[in-house]
């Protein structure tokens, strides 16, 4: 399930969203300290203006993530026109409208990852029919990430699914082999212009579209 992150001191927005989530159960909402967690490029992040350095931070964040930033603010004249695809909610906000915006962005991310896997010859096919040959481990990893679109998978999950290692034996494998495998896949993906990327986030690895 997709994880949405929230940062701000206004707990009323966070609490109201959690009340809706308990009923609809479409995503997970977590509080986060944006200054302690740097790997936020592919996440949907809700930023409230109730923290120091708000404007400076969103300008820095927007350079990395152009499509997944939602702002809640009291400032009606806030000027952020340079940030692409930004949605600003002026307080007091309608919490259902915020919820619908989050759902829309989740669906956009999921719909944008449009590739096909051919298990018979271990290949990845882009929307134009161009095929990319993969090794068995590369294929298993992409298949695993595609089957969990938008969900972050930690190293233990990946090492178990791709290498068949149980939790107690994960330490016996140098986990740099995972980073090496992902690096190799990234190079291959770029070579055929497939608009997906494997990103390392707070809780693990996730497959995303490249806009």
Secondary structure, DSSP 8 states (H G I E B T S, - for coil): --EEEEESS-HHHHHHHHHHHHHH--SEEEE--TTT----TTS-EEEES-STTHHHHHHHHHTT-SSSEEEEES-TT---TTSTT-EEEESS--HHHHHHHHHHHHHHHHHH---EEETTTTEEE-TT--EEE--HHHHHHHHHHHHTTT--B-HHHHHHHHH---GGGGGGS-THHHHHHHHHHHHHHHHTT-SEEEEE-SSSEEEEE--
